[in-house]
Amino acid sequence: MSFAESTARLDEACLRVFGKDVTYLPQAGGQTTIRGVFESTREPEDASPGVYAVLFVRRADLPAAPLRGDEVEIDGTTYKVFEIEADTSGSAVLRMRQV
């Protein structure tokens, strides 16, 4: 098994154990429920609002490649994606700000 395959399996296990269902709202329209690991306060920023949230997802679970400006609804709160950090194992970290 390659390193990328091992990492993908680890990602799937983390999502299964630590993930929660969230609603992904792409700019192109439509919505889908995906599983993601959500952290509401990640790291401080110099500019207001001061803190951003992150969501760890598998790109294959998304209806299309994530884009800046897509939105995610989590526990009744909507967040807008402002940065995407994808890796070679097929996962991504979406950095988001509350709308």
Contacts in CASP RR format, 6 or more apart in sequence:
PFRMAT RR
TARGET T0000
AUTHOR 0000-0000-0000
METHOD contacts of the structure
MODEL  1
MSFAESTARLDEACLRVFGKDVTYLPQAGGQTTIRGVFESTREPEDASPG
VYAVLFVRRADLPAAPLRGDEVEIDGTTYKVFEIEADTSGSAVLRMRQV
4 88 0 8 1.000
4 89 0 8 1.000
7 87 0 8 1.000
7 88 0 8 1.000
7 89 0 8 1.000
7 91 0 8 1.000
8 58 0 8 1.000
8 89 0 8 1.000
8 90 0 8 1.000
8 91 0 8 1.000
11 56 0 8 1.000
11 58 0 8 1.000
11 89 0 8 1.000
11 90 0 8 1.000
11 91 0 8 1.000
12 58 0 8 1.000
14 37 0 8 1.000
14 56 0 8 1.000
15 35 0 8 1.000
15 36 0 8 1.000
15 37 0 8 1.000
15 56 0 8 1.000
15 57 0 8 1.000
15 58 0 8 1.000
16 35 0 8 1.000
18 37 0 8 1.000
19 35 0 8 1.000
19 36 0 8 1.000
19 37 0 8 1.000
19 38 0 8 1.000
20 35 0 8 1.000
20 36 0 8 1.000
20 37 0 8 1.000
20 38 0 8 1.000
20 74 0 8 1.000
21 33 0 8 1.000
21 34 0 8 1.000
21 35 0 8 1.000
21 36 0 8 1.000
22 33 0 8 1.000
22 34 0 8 1.000
22 35 0 8 1.000
22 36 0 8 1.000
22 38 0 8 1.000
22 55 0 8 1.000
22 72 0 8 1.000
22 73 0 8 1.000
22 74 0 8 1.000
23 31 0 8 1.000
23 32 0 8 1.000
23 33 0 8 1.000
23 72 0 8 1.000
23 73 0 8 1.000
23 74 0 8 1.000
24 31 0 8 1.000
24 32 0 8 1.000
24 33 0 8 1.000
24 34 0 8 1.000
24 57 0 8 1.000
24 62 0 8 1.000
24 63 0 8 1.000
24 70 0 8 1.000
24 71 0 8 1.000
24 72 0 8 1.000
25 31 0 8 1.000
25 70 0 8 1.000
25 71 0 8 1.000
25 72 0 8 1.000
25 73 0 8 1.000
25 78 0 8 1.000
26 62 0 8 1.000
26 63 0 8 1.000
26 64 0 8 1.000
26 66 0 8 1.000
26 67 0 8 1.000
26 70 0 8 1.000
27 67 0 8 1.000
27 69 0 8 1.000
27 70 0 8 1.000
27 71 0 8 1.000
28 64 0 8 1.000
30 63 0 8 1.000
32 61 0 8 1.000
32 62 0 8 1.000
32 63 0 8 1.000
34 57 0 8 1.000
34 58 0 8 1.000
34 61 0 8 1.000
34 62 0 8 1.000
35 57 0 8 1.000
35 58 0 8 1.000
35 61 0 8 1.000
36 55 0 8 1.000
36 56 0 8 1.000
36 57 0 8 1.000
37 55 0 8 1.000
37 56 0 8 1.000
38 53 0 8 1.000
38 54 0 8 1.000
38 55 0 8 1.000
38 56 0 8 1.000
38 74 0 8 1.000
39 53 0 8 1.000
39 54 0 8 1.000
39 55 0 8 1.000
40 53 0 8 1.000
41 51 0 8 1.000
41 53 0 8 1.000
42 51 0 8 1.000
42 52 0 8 1.000
42 53 0 8 1.000
42 54 0 8 1.000
42 95 0 8 1.000
43 51 0 8 1.000
43 52 0 8 1.000
44 50 0 8 1.000
44 51 0 8 1.000
45 51 0 8 1.000
45 52 0 8 1.000
49 97 0 8 1.000
49 98 0 8 1.000
52 82 0 8 1.000
52 95 0 8 1.000
52 96 0 8 1.000
52 97 0 8 1.000
53 79 0 8 1.000
53 95 0 8 1.000
53 96 0 8 1.000
53 97 0 8 1.000
53 98 0 8 1.000
54 93 0 8 1.000
54 94 0 8 1.000
54 95 0 8 1.000
54 96 0 8 1.000
55 72 0 8 1.000
55 74 0 8 1.000
55 79 0 8 1.000
55 93 0 8 1.000
55 94 0 8 1.000
55 96 0 8 1.000
56 91 0 8 1.000
56 92 0 8 1.000
56 93 0 8 1.000
56 94 0 8 1.000
57 66 0 8 1.000
57 91 0 8 1.000
57 92 0 8 1.000
57 94 0 8 1.000
58 90 0 8 1.000
58 91 0 8 1.000
58 92 0 8 1.000
59 65 0 8 1.000
59 66 0 8 1.000
59 86 0 8 1.000
59 90 0 8 1.000
59 91 0 8 1.000
59 92 0 8 1.000
60 90 0 8 1.000
66 81 0 8 1.000
66 84 0 8 1.000
66 86 0 8 1.000
66 92 0 8 1.000
66 94 0 8 1.000
67 81 0 8 1.000
67 84 0 8 1.000
68 81 0 8 1.000
68 82 0 8 1.000
68 83 0 8 1.000
68 84 0 8 1.000
69 80 0 8 1.000
69 81 0 8 1.000
69 82 0 8 1.000
70 80 0 8 1.000
70 81 0 8 1.000
70 94 0 8 1.000
71 78 0 8 1.000
71 79 0 8 1.000
71 80 0 8 1.000
71 81 0 8 1.000
71 99 0 8 1.000
72 78 0 8 1.000
72 79 0 8 1.000
72 81 0 8 1.000
72 94 0 8 1.000
72 96 0 8 1.000
73 79 0 8 1.000
77 98 0 8 1.000
78 98 0 8 1.000
78 99 0 8 1.000
79 96 0 8 1.000
79 97 0 8 1.000
79 98 0 8 1.000
79 99 0 8 1.000
80 96 0 8 1.000
80 97 0 8 1.000
80 99 0 8 1.000
81 94 0 8 1.000
81 95 0 8 1.000
81 96 0 8 1.000
82 95 0 8 1.000
82 96 0 8 1.000
82 97 0 8 1.000
83 94 0 8 1.000
83 95 0 8 1.000
84 92 0 8 1.000
84 93 0 8 1.000
84 94 0 8 1.000
84 95 0 8 1.000
85 92 0 8 1.000
85 93 0 8 1.000
85 95 0 8 1.000
86 92 0 8 1.000
END
